[in-house]
Amino acid sequence: MHKSLWMISVGAIALGSNVPVAWAQESATTADPESINIIVTATRRASPLSDVPIAVSAVTAQAMQNSGATDIRSLNQLAPSLLLSSTGSEANASARVRGIGTVGDNPGLESSVAVFIDGVYRSRTGAGLNELGEIERVEVLRGPQGTLFGRNASAGMINIISKAPEFTLGGKAEVTYGNYDYWRLAGRITGPVTDKLALSLDGVWSKRDGFYDLVDTSGNKVGDTNDRDRYFLRGQALLEPTDALSIRLIGDYTNRDESCCGAAYIETRERRPVAGGGYSTAPFNRIAAILAGQGSVFAADPYDRDLTITPGRNYVSKLEDWGVSGEINYDLGDAKLTSITAYRDYKSQDYGDYDYSGADLLYRDPNTYRQFRTFTQELRAQGTAFHDVLDWLVGGYYAHEKLTLEDNIRFGADYGAFATCRLLAGASVPSTGAENALPCNNATALQAAIPLTSAGANPILLSGLQALAGIPSGAGDQASIYRQKSENWALFTHNIVHITNRIDLTLGLRYTHETKKFSSDFSNNNDTCAALQTRNNNPGLNDLVDLATVSINASTPAATANAVNLARGILTLGCLGNGSTSLNALNLRDKISDGQFSGTAVLSWKPVDELLLYGSYSKGYKAGGYNLDRFQLGSTGLNAVPAVFAPRTDADVTSLRFAAEKVDAFEIGLKYNQPKWSANIAAFRQEFKNFQLNTFNGTSFVVQNINGCDSALTAARTCDSGDVGPGLISQGVELELSATPVRNVRFAGGFTYARAKFANRLVGSGNGAVPLDPALFLLPGSINSQAPEVVTTVSASWTPPLGSSGLTALFYVDGRMSSDFNTGSDLFPEKRQDGYALFNARIGIRGPQQRWAVEFWGQNIFNQDYTQVAFSSPLQSSSPDQSTIGQFGRPGNVMANQLISAYLAEPRTYGITLRGSF
């Protein structure tokens, strides 16, 4: 598949380049323009794209409309260096540029790829998955950003510009209907109130059935999930009291009340290593067998999209996102002042079945929510000096954000029996399947099933298993709250020195200061965990904690090793996520503060008007913060002895910290622009230190900074501080071409080769003193997740006239071809996605001056099956360390039976759109 995609890529490049750089805006009242260059504001100065010495793609409103894009996720089809995906909730989005980004499931992490809408920073990428309404364009900036925009970003930025009010009365509306009973209504009205004040209002409502069918154990449909039910409103006022003063006020509101997001099993086999390498497949998976006995059904093909779910749990995703902003521009003649003030309130509730199976193991109750309340203020001044030799810009930025997370993860009615069955099944290798018939909450059966151990261990294990089996339904969080208050201020400057009329030197500098205060209050009623953690101080192996912490060595009998593993399993599952009444006494409070310089330097040269050459260096920065998952409390990085083995103290709060992410980026580029074709080429290298990695290990979220070690690791898997270097390096080339060979014909496309690779030796902190977490053992020397090495995008459109009455036709197709990549941040091989090609198409008839249109469209027209993100199904392995085929090289691993689930991408959709305007 990899080779074939290379061949497809070469063919696509022959057609042209990427839509974003290709087409000027097609308005509703003008014919298709001939120019293929567009104006962007990526440098806070309106400039033709071909004159901007940075890597940026500008997606016009017409390009997004042709592709069927209604949110930023659809930009994947139009920008080859960008990859957006969503996971357990559409509030959890991950954006990657050049293979670098942040997994979005953990609200404590900000994205390496920042999102701005109308100059206002959105603190999490998921805000961009809402309806966008009427937009002017979207700019995708690649590489570190910080000397031009309010908030800095280490990997890139998505800058969305909505359409401003107009002083000419106008309006437009569209109605769309498609399969899955999809309805979408959108409209806009704009016009003047006076000759100095114009208003606009635009809105979107959409509703659709789910892509997954929920079925019972007999295969009968009982519902669906991953549906759509949302609306969006945005009102604007543009006041221009004088030629020098402009004031733009914006208010918007988004509401979602949907069932999202289901996940399908993509790996349910049990495998065992064989002599000489490789593995054999068992006739069944013992974990799957236990789940089947508790009501789960495993589809033969995940893309049948049939899911079983615990009756009454469902998947629920509710969101309210609103905000107001004001932008003031005042032209003083020699300088221009800009002020952008904004307040945002973002609240999402995502709850329901948390184990993604028919068994009732884990769930989140309806009181679970996350909320961001954010105030931002940006102030800039810019102008020219020294007879236009210097274009200068200075600015300041302030942000205050309050983040609240209330989590309510609780055990279901089947959890106790499942947990004990899971442990006993893992103790039997090879398995005959007999242990799956055990009544795992029966004391006699438990006693008979416990393997022989050292003297005195059986009663300890039996009592522990009995306690585990008896965990009541509903035990767990009763309102565990995490709070984080962030204050960020920055000063920045970005200056262009025109050394000659052909040579420019750009110098930018930023100082950022970040303070974050963390606190949490736990309310948990899991008494079982506290009982399991209690130590009685008797000599020998007299309790689970003593037994679980026994050091295993070569002279230890196998029976004792089994007892140790069982004890560890009992404690881990009984205290899932550090869930215990002993947490309730904690008073976790902490504060981090950090200041950092970042900046850029660019030398550009235009030997002729059509050609721009440039080279740049940038230093990027993204602030540190806190992992909002208590499971990591007390973690040492190695997790050789899981933190749940003993009650936690207030001092453990520092283990939730992660450090700031930093990058050194280098780039050289070429831009060539002719009236009928253009070409952009860039080569880049980006070196990341303290890369913030977030991964779900089947039980909880592990957040760790990733760094490289230039020399050999010590026996403790640490590194001398003088040998610490970048942990992740992304390097490659990008090519964008566009052409309009004849009137009404457009070809466009792009090609990106990006190799985002981890260093061969990794440690988990900037000073090298913390080893890499064992769950991440596959990272060294591997390609980052969600980072295909080769991506090609291609598009073509033909808009011929139909007679002489002003009618035109539209024929459009675009495609994205991607090589293989791994979708899981731990890089387990079961989470690998083969290369694939995805195509959209649209045909239609448009009236004179495009006053009306009828269009038939299809997205994913060849119904390509592919995975957005795969993950280790929660708790669904017989081994606490997640036994997968990636583990076969590790000592002591004897089988791989971790179940793997995935959030699948959308299937083929198609429909019709009617559009009108005046």
N, C-alpha and C positions, 0 to 999 in steps of 0.2 A: 504493500500500500504506500509505503514511504517513497519508493522509487516512482510509482505512478503519479504521485502528487507533485514530485519534482518536474515530471514531464508536463503535467497540466499547468504548472506554474510558468514554465517557459512559454507554453502556448498562450497563456493569459497575458503575459508581458508583451507578446507580439501585438495584442489588441490595443493596449494602452495602459492607463494608470488608474489611480484611485479616484472615485467620484468626488471626494471632498475637495481636492485641489482643482477639479476640472471645470465646474460650471458656475457661472454667475447666477445670481438670484433670478428666477423666473417669476415675475409678478403676475397677478391675475389679470392685468390689463395690457400686457405687452407681449409681443411675439418673442420667440426664443432668441436670446442675444447671441451675437457672434463671438464676443470676447470669452476667453476661457480663464482669465485671471480675475480674482475677486479681491475685495478690500477686507482686511482683517484688522483687529485692534489688539492682537496678542501682545504687542509691545506698548500698549496704552497710547499708541499713535496710529491713526488711520493710515494704512499703507497697503499697497498691492502685495499680495501674498508672495510674489516672486522677488520682492525687495526686502523681505524679512529674513535676517540671518539666523534663524532658529528652525528646528524641525517642528512644523505645525501643519495639521490638516484642518481644513475649514469645510464643514458639511453644510450646504445650503438647505433652506427650507424645501426647495423643489426636490433636491436629492433625497431627503428624508421622506417626502411624500411619495415619490416614485417607489422607494424601497418598502413603504408601508410602516415606517418607523413612527411609533407613538411615545416611546421613552428611550433613554440612552442605551438600553440593552441592544437595540437594533443597530447601533453604530458599529457593531461587530462586522456587519456586511460592508461597511464603507470605509473602515480604517484598519488596515492589516496589522498595525502594531498594537492595537487595542483588543482586549478580551474582557467582556463583562459577563458575570454569571450570578445567579441567585441560588440560595440554599433553602433552609428550613422555613424561611419567611421571605417575602419580597422586601421586607425591611432590611434583610441581610444581603447586601450585594457586595461583590468583590470586583474591583476594576484593576486590570493589569496593563501596563504599558511596557513594551519590550521585555515581557516575561516577568516583570516585577510588580508586586501589589501586596495587599493585605487581606487575609481571609476575614470575611465580614461578620462571622457569627458572634463574636465577642464584642459587646459594646464598649469595652474599655479601650479598644484600639481604634485610632483614627486611620484613615486610608493613606497609603503612600501616593495614591492618585487622588488629588483633591477635586471637588466638584464646586463650581461657582454658577449661580444663576442670577443674571443681571447684576453682576459684581458682588453678590452676597455669598459668602462661604457657607456651604452646607456641610455640617460636621460629620455626616456619614454618607457613604455612597448610595445607600438605599433611597435617599431623598430623590435621586435622579430617576428612580424606577417608577415614579408617578407620571401621570399624563403631563405633557409639557405645554399644551395649548399652542397658540400661534407663536412661532419663533422666527427670528431673522436668520440665525445660523448657529452652528455649534463648532467651537474650535477645540481641537485636541492637541495639546502641547506635550511634546515628548522630552523627557529629561527633567532634572531638578528645576523647581520654580520657587521664587521667593523675593526677587528684587523688583517685581512689577505688580504683584497681587497681594491682597491683605494677608492671607494665610500662606505659609510656605508648605511645599510638598517635595518629597524626596524622589519621586519617580515620574511624575507628570501631572497633568491637569486637564479637566474637561470644563470648558467655559461655554455656558449656554446663554445666548442673548435673545430675549423675547422681542416680539414686534411692538414698537412704541405706538402710542396714539398718533393719529394723522389729522391734519387740518382740512381734509377733504372727506365728506360723508361717504362712508362705504360699509359694506358688510359682506359676509360670506357664511355659508352653511353647508354641511354635508351630512349625509345619512349613509351608513354602512350596514350591510347585513352579510353574515357568513355562516359557515358550518359551525357546529356546536351551539347553534342558536345565538350567534354573536350579533349584538346590536351596538352600534356606536353612533352617537349624535354629537356633532361639534359645530360651534358657531362663533362669530365675532361681529361686533358692531363698533364702529369708530366714527368720530366726526368732531367738528368744532362746537364749542359752546359760545365762545367769542373769538375774535381774531387772535387772542393771546392764550386761550385755553382750549385744549382738546382732550376728549375722554375716549376710553375704549373699554370694552367688556368682552371677554371670551370665556368659553366654557366647554367642557367635554363631559359626556356621560357614556359609560360603556358597561355592558353586562354580557356574560357568556357562561355556558355550562362548563363543567370541569373536564379536564383531559383524562382523568383517572375515574374508573368505575369502582365504587366500593361494593364488595360482594360478601355474602355470608359464607359459611362453611360448605354450603351446597352449591355455591357458584351463582346464586341469585343476586341480582343487583339491588342494593338497598340505598344507594345514593351516589354522589360523585364528589370529587374534590379537585383542587386547583382550578376553581372557577374564577370569574371576574365580576365584580360589582363595585363600581367606583365612580366618583364624579369630581370635577375640578372646576374652580372658578377663579378668574383673575381680573381685577379692575385696575385701571391705570388712569392717571391724570398727568397731562403734560402742560406746564405753565411756562410761557415765554414772555414775561412782562417787557423785556427789552431785548435787543439783539445780542447783548452780552450775557444775559442771565437766563438759565434754563433750570426748571425744577420738575423732576419726574417722581411721582408718588405711585407705589405699587402695593396692592394688597391681594393676597391669594389664599385659597383654602382648598385642601384636598381631603376627601373622605373615602376610606375603603372598608368594606365589611364583607370579607371573602372567606372561603374555605381553602386554606393553603398552609403547609405544602406537604403533599404526600410523597413517599419514597418507595421504590420497588426494590426487591431483592435481585441483585445481579450475580451473586456468588453464594451458592449453598452447598458446595461439595466439601467433603472431608478428604484431606490428602495426607499421605505419609511419605517420608523420604525413603528412597531405595538406594542400595549400594551402587556406587559409581556415579551418583548424582541424579537429579530429577525426583519425581514423586509418582506414586500410584494413587488412584482414586478409589475410595471406599464406596460400597454400595449405598451408604446413607451417611448423613451428618448427624451425629448424636445430639447436637444442639437443636438442629432443625426438627429432629424427632420429638424432643421434649416440647418444643413450641407447637408442633402439630397436635400433640395431645392436649394442648391448652387452647386450641381454636384457630391456629394460624394455618393459612393455605399458601403454598408456594407455587406461583405460576410457572409453567414450563418456559415461557418467554416473557421477560419483564416488559417488553414493548407491547404486550397485549393490554397493558395498563389496567389490570385487575388487581385490586388491593384488598386484603382483609384488614380489619381494624377492630379494636375493642368496641363493642356496641356502646353507644352513648358518648364516646370520647370525641370523635371527629377531629378535624384540624381547623382551627379558627385563627383568622388573621384580621385584626381591626386596626385602623390607623386614622388619626387626625393630625394633619400637618398644616399649620397656617403661619402667616407672617406678614409683616409690613416693612417697607423700606422707602427711603427717600434719597434721591441722588440730586445734588445741586452742582451745577457747573457755572462758573463765573469767569468770564474773559476780561482780564485786566489790561489787555493789550500786549504787554511784554510777558505776561504770565497768565496761566489758566489755573484756577482753583477747582478742585473736585472734592466733594464730601459725599460719602455713602454711609447712611445710618440704617441699621436694620435690627429687628427683633424677630426671632423664630421660636415656635413652640411645636415640637414634634413628639407625638406619643403613639406608640404601637403596642398592641396586645396580641401576643401569639401564644396559644395554649392548645391543649388537647393531648392526643396520644403522642407519647415521647419515645416509645420503643419501636414504632412503625410496624407493629405485628398485630395478629389477632389475639395474642395473649395480653392480659392486663398486668403489665410489669411496672411501667413508669408513666406518669402523666404530669402535665402542668395544669393547674387549675385556673379559672378565669381571672383571678386577681393578679396574674403575672403581667407585668408591663415594663416598658422602658420609656423614659421621657427625657428629652433634651430641651432645655430652655436657654437660648443663646442670644446675647446682645453683641453686636459688632459695630465698630466705628472705624472707617478708613478716611484719611485726609491726605490729599496729594496736591502738589503744586508742580507745574511744569512749564517750560518755556524755552526760549533760545537766547544765546548770548554770544558776544564777540563776533558780531556780524554774521550770525547763523553758523558759526563754526561749531558751536556746542548746542546740542539738544539736551536739556537737563530735566531731571525729575527727582523730586524728593517726596517722601511720604511717611506717614505714621499709621499704625494699626493697633487697635485694642479689641480684645474679645473676652467676654465673661460668659461662662457656660456652667449650668447646673445639670448634672446627669443623675437621674434616679433610676435604679433598677430594683424592682420587687420580683423575686423569684420564688416559685412555689412548686418545686419538684417533689412529687410524692410517690410512695410505693402503691402499686395496684394490688388487687385481690389475689393475683396469681404469683406475685413476686416471691414470697417465702418458699413455696414449693419449687418454683423454677430455680431459685438460687441454690438450694440444696441439691436438686437434681443435677444442675450444671457442675457443681463441685465433684459430686460422686461420679458423674460421667467422665470427667477429666482424669479421674484416678484410675480408670480402667483402660489400659492400652495393651494390645489392641482391643477394641470394643466388639462385643457380640450383639449388642443391642439390648441385652437383658436388663441392664440397669435403667433403661428408659421406661421400663414398666414398673419401676419402684414407686410405691406411694411415699414420696420424698418427705412428707410431713409426719411419717409414722415412725415412732421411736424404735420399735423392734427392727423394722427394715433398715433404719439408719445404722443401728448397732451392727447388723449383719454385713452391711456394705462397706464399713470403714476398714481400710487395709491394715494389716499388722503394722504396729509401730513400736517404738521403744516403750519400756515399762511406764505405765502411768499415763500414757498419752490418750488412750482410747476414751476414758471418762471425760477428759477435757474436750476432745473433739466432739464427742456425742452431745455434751451439754451445749457446746457452741452451735452445732448443727440444729439442735432442737430449738435454740433461741432464734436462729436465723429463719428456720421454717415458720416460726410463729410471729414474724413481723406482721402487724395488722395492716389492712388496707387503709390508705389515707395517712399513714405515718410519714413524716418528713417535714418539709418547710410549712410553716403556718403564716408566713409573711417575713421572709428574710430580705432585708433591704440593704442595698449598696448605694452609697452617695459619693459623688465626685464633683468637686468644684474646681474649675480651671480658670485661671487668669493668664492671658497672653498679651504681651505688647511687643511691638517691633518698630524699628526705624529702618527705612530703606531708601536707597537712591539708585537710579538707573540713568546713565549718561552716555550719549553718543557724540564722539568727537569726530568731526569730518576733517581728517588729516589732509586729504585732497578731495577733489570732486569725485574721485573714484575709490578712495580708501577711507573706511570708517573703523574706529576703535570704540567698542562698547565696554563700559566698565560699570558693574553693579555691585553693591554691597548691602548687606542686611545684618542687623543685630536683633536677635529674638530672645525674649526672656519669658519663661513659662513656669508657672507655679500650679501645682495640683494638690488638693487636699482630699484625702480619702477617709471615709468612715463607713462602718457597717453595723447593723443590729440584726442578730439572728433570733429567729423564733422557730424552734424545731422540737417535735414531740417524739423523736425516735429514741425511746428509752433502751431499746435493745443494744444500740451502739455503745451507750455509756456503760451498760452492764458488761459487754464484751471487752471494753477497754480497762475495766477495773483490775488492778493488780492486788494480789493478796500477800505478796512478799514471802511466801513459803519457799524453801529451798527446792532446787530441781525444776523440772518442767511442770509447774503446778498451775499455770494459767495460759490462756491463749497468747497473750502478749509475749511471755517468756518463750513459748514454743515457736511463735512466728519469727522471733528475732534470732533464733539459733543460727550460727554461722555454719553453712554447709561446706564440708571439705571432702577430700578424697577418701578419708578414713571413716566418714559418716555412713552408716548403713543405709541402704536404699529405703528401708521402712521408715527410718527417722526423717529422711528427705521428704517422703510422701506426707508424713505428719506435719512437717514444717509448711509444705505447700498448702495443705488443707487448712491449717491455722491461718495462714496469710489470706487465703481465699475467703474464709469465714469473716475475718475482720474487714477485708476490703469490701465485700458485698453487704455486710451488716452495717457498715459506716459509710455507705456510698456517698461520695462527694463530701467527706467530713461531716456527714449529716448526723447530728447527735444533740441531745439535750445539753451536753456539756458545752456546746457552742453558745448557749444562751447567756452564759455569764461573761462572755468576751466583750471587751470594749475596744474594738479595733479602730485606731486612729493613726493616721500617718500623713506626711507632707513631703513632697519633693519639689525642688526648685532648680532651674537650670538656665544658663545663658549661653548663647552660641552665635558666632559669626558665620555667615555664609555669603556666597556671592558668585559673580560670573565675569568672565572677560571674553570678548569676541572680537576677532579681527576679520573684516570683510573687505572684499575687493571686487569692483565691477570693471573688468578690462574692456568690455563693450556693454552697451545698454541692455542687451538681452541676457547677459551672463552674470551671475553672482557666485563668488567663491568665498567660503568662510571657514574659520576654525575657531573652536571655543573650548573653554574650561569652565566648569561649574562645580561649586561645592554646595551640596544640599543637606537638608536637616529636617527631621520629623521628631517631635517631642516624645519623650517616654511617658509612662503612665502606670496603670494598675490592671492586673488581670482580675476581672470581676467574676471569678469562679473560685470559691473557697477551697476546692479540692487541693490547690497548690499550697495551701497554708502549711508551713513547716518544711516544704520541699527543699532539699539540698542540691537539686540538680540531677544527682544520680538516681534518687528514689530507690536506692537499694533496699531501704526499709520504708515502705509506704507511710506517708504522714498520718494516715488514719489509725495506725497501730496504737497511738497514745493520744490523750486529750491535748488540745491545742492551748496555747497561751497568747496573751496580747502581743508578745514580742514577735510572734510569727508573722505579723502583718507585713514585715519587710520582704518576705518571700513572694508577695504578690506583685512586687515592683518589676518593671522592665525599663531598660535604658533607652535613650534617644537613638534613633536610626540616622546614620550619616552616610554620605555618598560623595565620591569624587568622580566627576563625569567629564569625558573628553569626546569631542565630536568635530568632524570635518564634513563639509557639505558643498554641494553644487546645485544651483537652480538656473535653469535655462528656459526662457519664455519667448515664444513667437506668437503672432496673432492666431495661428491655427493649431499650435501644439506646444506642450511644455513638458519639462522633465526635471524632477528633483531627485537628488541622490545624497544620502548621508551615511557615513560610517561612524560608529560610536563604540565607546567602552565606558561602563559604569561599575565602579567598585564600591560595594556596600559593606560597611562595618556596623556591628550591632543590629543586623537585619532582624526585624520583629516578626518572628514566626509564630503563628497561631495554629494549633492542630487539635483535632478531637481524637482522643485515644481510645474511644469506646466507652469511656466512663466520664471524662471531663475534658475541659479545654486546657491544654498546656501552652503557655506562652513563654518563649525563650528567645533571647538575643542570640544571633548566630555570628560567629567570627571564625576566621581561619587561623591555622598555626603553621608558620613557615618551617619549623623543625619537627622532629618526632615528638609525639605526645608522651607524657610521663605514664608510669604504671597506673596512676589515678586518673588518667585521661585528661589531664590538665596541660597547660602550656605556659612557658615563661612569658612574662608580660612584654618583654622586648621582642618576642617572636610573633606576637599577635598581628594579624593582617586582615584583609577583607575576607569575609566568609562567603559572599555571593558576588559573582561578576557576570554582568550581562554585556555582551559585545556582538556586533554584527553590522549588517548593512540594510538600508531601506531604499527602495526605488519607487517613485511615483511618476506616472506618465499620463498624459491626456492629449486628445486630438479631436479636432472638428474638421475632417478632410473635406467635407462638402456641407452645404447648408442643411440644417435640420438633422444632421447625424453627429452623434457624440460617442466616442469610445473613451473609456477610462479604466484604470486599474492600479494596483499596487502590489509590491512584493517586499516581504520582510524576512530576513534571516536573522534571528536573535538567539544566541546561545547563552541562556541564563543558568550558569553552572555554579554549584557549591564547590568550595575548596576541598582538596583531598583529605585534609585533617581539620576537624571542626571542634571548637569549644563553645561554651555557652555564655561567655561574658567578655567584656572589653579588656579585662586584665588577665584573662586566661585561667583564672582560678576556679571556675565552675565548669565541670565537664558537660558535654552534650547529653541531653536527656536520652535514656535508652530507647524511648519510643521513636526517636529520630535517627536510629542507627543506619538507615538506608540513605541518608542525605549526603554523606561525604562523597565527593566526586560525581554526583548525579545532577541532572537537570532539574530545575525548580518545577513545582507543580503549576498547572495551568499556564505552561510556557511552551507551546509548540515552537519548534525551531524554524519551521518554514510555513509561512502563510501567504497566500495570494488572494487578492480581491480583483474582480473584473466586472465591468458593467458596459452596457451598450444601450443606446436609445435612438429611436428614429421617429421624428415628428413631422411627417409629410403633410402638405396641404391636401384637402379633399375638395377638388373643384376650385371655384373662384369666389365662393360665398363666405370665406373666412373660416370654414371648418378645418380642423386638423385632426390627425390620428396620433395615437401614442402607442409605440411598441417599445417595451423596456424589459431588460433582464439584468440581474446582478448575481454574483456568486462569490462565495468565500470557500477556499480550499485550504485545509489545515493538515499538517503532518501529525504524527502520533504525539500524545502527551499524557502525563499522569494527572489525574484530577484531584488526588488526595495529597495534602501537605506533608504527610508522613511517607509518601511515595511507595506505599505497599503495591506490589505488582498487580493485585486484583483490581486496583482502581485505575488502571491504564485505559485510555481511550484511543482506539485506532484512528488513523487519519480519516477524514471525511470531507465531503463537498456539500455545500448548502446553497440552494438557488431560490431566488424570488423572481416573480415576473408580473407584468401589468400591461394590459392593452385597453385602449379606450378611444372615445371620440370626444373632441372638445369644440365648443362653440366659438364664434368670433370673439377675439380678444380673451378667450378662455372664460367667458361669462358663465358657462355651464360645462359640465363634463359628466360622462358616464364611463366608468372604468371597471373592468373585471380584473381581479388580482388573485395571486396565490403566493403564499409564503411557505418555504420548505417544500417546493412543488414536487420533489421526488421522494418526499416522506422519509428523509434521512433519519435513521435512529442514532442518537448519540447522547452521551451523559454530560450534564453540566458539572456535577460534583458527586463523587462517590465517597462513602464514609463507612467506618466500622460500625455495624449495627449495635446499638447500645447494649452492653453486657453479654452479647450473644457469641461467646467463645468459652471454651472450657478452661482457658488459661487466663489468669489476670493480666498477662503481658501481651494479650492479643496474638494468638497463634495464627499466622498466615504463612503462605509459601515463601514470603520474604524472610521468614525467621529460620529457615532450615539450616542456615549456616551457623546458627548460634548454639552454643553448648546446651545440652539437655532438652532440646526441642524434639519432640517425637511425633507431632502431628500438627496439621493446620486445619482448623475447623471454624475460624472466625467467619461469621456471616457478614457479607458486604451488601449495603444498600446504596441507592443512588437517587439523586434528584434528576430525573430525565428531562431532556429538552422537549420543547413543544413539537407535536406532530404537524403534518401538513394542514394548513388552513387555507380557505379560499372564500371568495365572496364578491359582492358588487358594491360600488360606491357611487352615489349621486352627489354632485357638487354644483353649487351655484353661487354667484357673487354679483354685487352691483357697485 
